[in-house]
């Protein structure tokens, strides 16, 4: 214990610390990180797309397409060749399908994991931009027709979510579509809440629906629709605004 404290005091100068192995599950889930090189290699070895491999690994077969189908149902892809921005593109499982649906004129991607950011830019005809986790600093005002995010606002700190909302407002224009999911009070029914509490996961962040509606509908946005999707030990709620 003394040795651990000594090592941690030294590592503290570098903003690092020792952790127990059983804490890694929480941290890796917090970051939502899986290695790009390893994931792509495993997918290729199994003859699967990255999307199909990730869905199989996370027991979410068909869920990506179901989200895309709901987006289409609410008219998100009605405009051909839109300018698109994705927050937290991750493995590109949604990027792949959005590109197929609307053939974007330009596709900007903000992804904090450098290995995935580089792989996405090589794999797809997109622009990977430096991400700071709370802004869209490299995107011009009123330049985006469709902005979407999946499994990001479920773990972001509350104020970072609101900062992103402000940025979304800055970069979108008339008739833009906005799509994202988050964990609202409605997602934490008694059954789901008990499952989360019995799990080892502590990363979820609740984004009260009040703040979503205080920001978007009270400004220039109209709610087009919403739907739920399985997430973690329960579900998240998608919002589609225009």
PATOR-507607 format. One record per residue (C-alpha): residue in three letters; x, y, z. Coordinates in pm, 1 decimal. Example, Ala and Ser with C-alpha at 12.3 -4.5 7.8 and 13.67 -1.06 7.14 Angstrom:
BEGIN
['ALA'; [1230.0; -450.0; 780.0]]
['SER'; [1367.0; -106.0; 714.0]]
END
This chain:
BEGIN
['UNK'; [0.0; 0.0; 0.0]]
['UNK'; [285.6; 239.3; 88.1]]
['UNK'; [462.4; 153.4; -237.6]]
['UNK'; [140.7; 208.3; -433.6]]
['UNK'; [91.1; 550.3; -269.9]]
['UNK'; [450.1; 645.1; -346.2]]
['UNK'; [417.4; 540.3; -710.1]]
['UNK'; [85.2; 720.6; -743.4]]
['UNK'; [230.9; 1037.8; -595.4]]
['UNK'; [500.9; 1028.3; -863.8]]
['UNK'; [254.5; 941.6; -1140.6]]
['UNK'; [30.0; 1220.0; -1013.9]]
['UNK'; [277.9; 1469.8; -1149.4]]
['UNK'; [190.0; 1329.4; -1494.0]]
['UNK'; [-183.3; 1315.2; -1419.5]]
['UNK'; [-168.0; 932.5; -1405.5]]
['UNK'; [-237.1; 673.5; -1137.6]]
['UNK'; [-232.0; 300.6; -1072.9]]
['UNK'; [-568.1; 123.6; -1078.6]]
['UNK'; [-697.3; -220.6; -992.3]]
['UNK'; [-756.2; -453.5; -1286.3]]
['UNK'; [-1127.4; -485.3; -1205.6]]
['UNK'; [-1167.0; -110.5; -1254.7]]
['UNK'; [-1063.8; -129.1; -1619.9]]
['UNK'; [-1415.9; -227.8; -1725.5]]
['UNK'; [-1550.7; 102.7; -1600.7]]
['UNK'; [-1275.4; 310.4; -1754.6]]
['UNK'; [-1277.8; 143.2; -2096.5]]
['UNK'; [-1653.3; 178.6; -2106.6]]
['UNK'; [-1626.9; 540.8; -1999.1]]
['UNK'; [-1405.3; 610.5; -2296.1]]
['UNK'; [-1600.6; 387.0; -2532.3]]
['UNK'; [-1264.5; 278.9; -2675.4]]
['UNK'; [-1168.2; -28.6; -2872.9]]
['UNK'; [-851.5; -43.4; -3082.6]]
['UNK'; [-899.2; 40.7; -3450.0]]
['UNK'; [-616.0; -183.3; -3569.9]]
['UNK'; [-730.7; -482.6; -3368.2]]
['UNK'; [-1099.8; -436.0; -3447.2]]
['UNK'; [-1047.2; -396.7; -3822.2]]
['UNK'; [-814.9; -698.1; -3826.8]]
['UNK'; [-1063.4; -916.7; -3637.5]]
['UNK'; [-1348.7; -807.9; -3864.6]]
['UNK'; [-1147.9; -890.3; -4178.0]]
['UNK'; [-1044.2; -1228.7; -4039.6]]
['UNK'; [-1411.7; -1315.1; -3992.6]]
['UNK'; [-1517.3; -1180.8; -4329.5]]
['UNK'; [-1733.7; -911.3; -4169.6]]
['UNK'; [-1765.7; -537.0; -4207.0]]
['UNK'; [-1653.7; -339.0; -3904.2]]
['UNK'; [-2018.8; -253.3; -3835.4]]
['UNK'; [-2128.4; -619.0; -3843.7]]
['UNK'; [-1832.4; -727.9; -3633.0]]
['UNK'; [-1892.5; -461.9; -3366.5]]
['UNK'; [-2264.6; -543.1; -3354.1]]
['UNK'; [-2185.6; -911.6; -3306.1]]
['UNK'; [-1925.5; -836.1; -3039.4]]
['UNK'; [-2169.2; -614.7; -2847.7]]
['UNK'; [-2473.0; -837.2; -2911.5]]
['UNK'; [-2646.6; -559.7; -3107.6]]
['UNK'; [-2712.2; -731.3; -3439.2]]
['UNK'; [-2925.7; -513.0; -3665.6]]
['UNK'; [-2943.6; -217.6; -3425.2]]
['UNK'; [-2738.4; 18.3; -3642.4]]
['UNK'; [-2967.7; -37.4; -3939.7]]
['UNK'; [-3273.9; 3.4; -3718.9]]
['UNK'; [-3151.6; 348.9; -3614.4]]
['UNK'; [-3084.4; 439.7; -3979.1]]
['UNK'; [-3432.3; 317.1; -4076.2]]
['UNK'; [-3586.5; 540.2; -3810.4]]
['UNK'; [-3383.1; 835.7; -3932.6]]
['UNK'; [-3513.5; 771.5; -4283.1]]
['UNK'; [-3869.1; 737.7; -4151.8]]
['UNK'; [-3845.0; 1089.8; -4007.7]]
['UNK'; [-3718.0; 1239.1; -4334.3]]
['UNK'; [-3354.8; 1287.5; -4238.1]]
['UNK'; [-3227.4; 1171.0; -4577.8]]
['UNK'; [-3476.0; 1355.7; -4794.7]]
['UNK'; [-3215.1; 1599.6; -4928.6]]
['UNK'; [-2960.3; 1464.1; -5175.9]]
['UNK'; [-2589.4; 1537.6; -5130.8]]
['UNK'; [-2612.8; 1717.3; -4795.7]]
['UNK'; [-2324.8; 1846.0; -4587.9]]
['UNK'; [-2295.3; 1613.4; -4287.2]]
['UNK'; [-2121.5; 1634.7; -3951.5]]
['UNK'; [-2090.9; 1345.0; -3707.2]]
['UNK'; [-1993.3; 1386.2; -3342.9]]
['UNK'; [-1806.6; 1086.1; -3205.3]]
['UNK'; [-1797.7; 870.4; -3517.4]]
['UNK'; [-1616.1; 586.9; -3339.0]]
['UNK'; [-1592.3; 276.8; -3558.1]]
['UNK'; [-1787.3; 439.4; -3840.4]]
['UNK'; [-2079.0; 196.9; -3809.4]]
['UNK'; [-2330.1; 479.0; -3865.7]]
['UNK'; [-2107.9; 674.5; -4102.6]]
['UNK'; [-2098.5; 384.8; -4347.0]]
['UNK'; [-2477.4; 366.7; -4367.7]]
['UNK'; [-2540.7; 742.6; -4373.2]]
['UNK'; [-2303.2; 780.4; -4668.1]]
['UNK'; [-2487.8; 502.9; -4851.8]]
['UNK'; [-2821.5; 671.9; -4786.7]]
['UNK'; [-2753.3; 1030.4; -4895.3]]
['UNK'; [-2416.5; 1049.1; -5077.0]]
['UNK'; [-2298.0; 1359.8; -4888.7]]
['UNK'; [-2131.8; 1648.3; -5066.4]]
['UNK'; [-1906.9; 1681.1; -4760.5]]
['UNK'; [-1879.7; 1471.5; -4445.2]]
['UNK'; [-1701.9; 1609.7; -4138.4]]
['UNK'; [-1616.6; 1378.7; -3849.4]]
['UNK'; [-1514.1; 1458.5; -3492.8]]
['UNK'; [-1361.6; 1157.1; -3318.3]]
['UNK'; [-1135.6; 1179.7; -3012.4]]
['UNK'; [-963.7; 842.3; -3070.9]]
['UNK'; [-676.4; 919.4; -3307.7]]
['UNK'; [-647.7; 566.7; -3448.7]]
['UNK'; [-1015.2; 558.1; -3545.5]]
['UNK'; [-1005.3; 913.4; -3676.9]]
['UNK'; [-719.5; 824.3; -3911.4]]
['UNK'; [-877.1; 495.0; -4020.8]]
['UNK'; [-1213.0; 658.7; -4098.1]]
['UNK'; [-1047.8; 920.1; -4319.0]]
['UNK'; [-868.0; 647.9; -4514.0]]
['UNK'; [-1170.3; 417.5; -4538.3]]
['UNK'; [-1433.7; 675.5; -4634.5]]
['UNK'; [-1436.4; 998.5; -4830.8]]
['UNK'; [-1465.5; 1213.5; -4518.0]]
['UNK'; [-1277.0; 1487.2; -4335.6]]
['UNK'; [-1153.4; 1391.8; -3988.5]]
['UNK'; [-1127.4; 1700.8; -3769.3]]
['UNK'; [-949.7; 1744.0; -3437.6]]
['UNK'; [-1192.1; 1683.0; -3151.2]]
['UNK'; [-1172.2; 1845.0; -2808.0]]
['UNK'; [-1482.1; 1669.4; -2672.4]]
['UNK'; [-1710.7; 1971.5; -2645.3]]
['UNK'; [-1692.1; 2186.9; -2960.1]]
['UNK'; [-1714.6; 2178.9; -3339.5]]
['UNK'; [-1441.6; 2438.4; -3368.7]]
['UNK'; [-1334.1; 2353.6; -3724.3]]
['UNK'; [-1684.2; 2368.0; -3872.9]]
['UNK'; [-1815.4; 2686.9; -4029.7]]
['UNK'; [-2133.5; 2858.3; -3914.7]]
['UNK'; [-2457.7; 2765.0; -4092.6]]
['UNK'; [-2275.7; 2504.3; -4302.2]]
['UNK'; [-2427.4; 2169.2; -4198.1]]
['UNK'; [-2745.7; 2007.2; -4333.7]]
['UNK'; [-2734.0; 1697.1; -4114.0]]
['UNK'; [-2559.6; 1657.9; -3780.8]]
['UNK'; [-2583.3; 1328.8; -3596.8]]
['UNK'; [-2433.6; 1153.0; -3296.4]]
['UNK'; [-2477.3; 803.3; -3153.5]]
['UNK'; [-2385.1; 678.9; -2807.6]]
['UNK'; [-2201.9; 1001.3; -2717.9]]
['UNK'; [-2437.2; 1213.2; -2508.3]]
['UNK'; [-2501.2; 903.1; -2296.0]]
['UNK'; [-2163.7; 944.8; -2123.4]]
['UNK'; [-2063.4; 1310.4; -2169.2]]
['UNK'; [-2057.8; 1538.5; -1865.4]]
['UNK'; [-2371.9; 1749.8; -1852.1]]
['UNK'; [-2204.9; 2082.6; -1932.6]]
['UNK'; [-2013.9; 1935.8; -2227.8]]
['UNK'; [-2345.9; 1817.5; -2372.3]]
['UNK'; [-2483.0; 2171.0; -2343.7]]
['UNK'; [-2167.3; 2311.2; -2501.5]]
['UNK'; [-2217.4; 2076.2; -2794.7]]
['UNK'; [-2580.0; 2190.8; -2821.4]]
['UNK'; [-2458.6; 2549.5; -2857.6]]
['UNK'; [-2214.7; 2441.0; -3126.5]]
['UNK'; [-2485.5; 2245.2; -3309.0]]
['UNK'; [-2694.6; 2560.4; -3313.1]]
['UNK'; [-2400.1; 2753.5; -3456.0]]
['UNK'; [-2318.8; 2518.2; -3744.9]]
['UNK'; [-2669.1; 2422.2; -3859.7]]
['UNK'; [-2884.4; 2623.8; -4097.7]]
['UNK'; [-3246.8; 2642.0; -4211.6]]
['UNK'; [-3395.4; 2295.0; -4274.5]]
['UNK'; [-3101.1; 2115.1; -4110.7]]
['UNK'; [-3168.9; 1786.5; -3932.9]]
['UNK'; [-3025.7; 1701.9; -3591.1]]
['UNK'; [-3017.0; 1343.8; -3460.3]]
['UNK'; [-2872.9; 1220.5; -3130.1]]
['UNK'; [-2949.7; 988.3; -2841.8]]
['UNK'; [-2910.9; 1033.2; -2467.3]]
['UNK'; [-3024.0; 876.3; -2142.0]]
['UNK'; [-3329.3; 1058.6; -2010.5]]
['UNK'; [-3539.4; 993.4; -1699.6]]
['UNK'; [-3769.3; 785.0; -1918.0]]
['UNK'; [-3483.1; 547.0; -1995.9]]
['UNK'; [-3434.8; 464.5; -1628.9]]
['UNK'; [-3749.5; 273.4; -1547.0]]
['UNK'; [-3728.9; 53.2; -1239.4]]
['UNK'; [-3617.9; -257.4; -1428.8]]
['UNK'; [-3344.6; -77.3; -1625.2]]
['UNK'; [-3223.6; 113.4; -1321.6]]
['UNK'; [-3186.0; -206.9; -1119.6]]
['UNK'; [-2988.3; -368.2; -1401.9]]
['UNK'; [-2751.9; -68.9; -1415.3]]
['UNK'; [-2708.8; -72.1; -1035.9]]
['UNK'; [-2626.9; -443.8; -1035.1]]
['UNK'; [-2370.8; -401.9; -1312.8]]
['UNK'; [-2012.4; -278.4; -1282.5]]
['UNK'; [-2078.5; 17.8; -1510.1]]
['UNK'; [-2082.8; 370.5; -1371.3]]
['UNK'; [-2030.2; 574.4; -1687.4]]
['UNK'; [-2388.9; 673.8; -1786.9]]
['UNK'; [-2481.7; 1040.8; -1756.7]]
['UNK'; [-2846.3; 1139.9; -1737.9]]
['UNK'; [-2944.4; 1425.2; -1967.5]]
['UNK'; [-3285.4; 1541.7; -1842.6]]
['UNK'; [-3537.6; 1583.3; -2122.3]]
['UNK'; [-3623.9; 1926.4; -1982.1]]
['UNK'; [-3286.3; 2062.3; -2091.7]]
['UNK'; [-3314.9; 1906.4; -2437.6]]
['UNK'; [-3650.4; 2078.0; -2488.1]]
['UNK'; [-3544.0; 2399.8; -2319.7]]
['UNK'; [-3269.7; 2430.9; -2578.6]]
['UNK'; [-3395.5; 2294.9; -2910.9]]
['UNK'; [-3773.3; 2355.7; -2938.1]]
['UNK'; [-3744.7; 2686.8; -2755.7]]
['UNK'; [-3501.3; 2803.4; -3024.4]]
['UNK'; [-3558.6; 2745.4; -3396.1]]
['UNK'; [-3599.9; 2367.9; -3392.0]]
['UNK'; [-3904.5; 2147.2; -3427.7]]
['UNK'; [-3919.9; 1795.1; -3286.8]]
['UNK'; [-3983.9; 1560.1; -3580.4]]
['UNK'; [-3984.2; 1239.1; -3379.2]]
['UNK'; [-3813.8; 1019.2; -3122.3]]
['UNK'; [-3755.3; 651.7; -3056.4]]
['UNK'; [-3572.3; 423.2; -2814.9]]
['UNK'; [-3280.8; 193.7; -2883.4]]
['UNK'; [-3117.4; -70.0; -2657.8]]
['UNK'; [-2814.0; 66.8; -2478.4]]
['UNK'; [-2597.5; -89.4; -2208.7]]
['UNK'; [-2815.3; -229.9; -1933.2]]
['UNK'; [-3123.6; -48.6; -2060.5]]
['UNK'; [-3198.7; 193.7; -2341.1]]
['UNK'; [-3133.5; 541.3; -2474.1]]
['UNK'; [-3375.3; 782.5; -2638.1]]
['UNK'; [-3321.7; 933.5; -2981.1]]
['UNK'; [-3437.8; 1281.8; -3074.0]]
['UNK'; [-3481.7; 1402.0; -3430.6]]
['UNK'; [-3508.3; 1780.5; -3471.7]]
['UNK'; [-3536.5; 2002.9; -3776.9]]
END
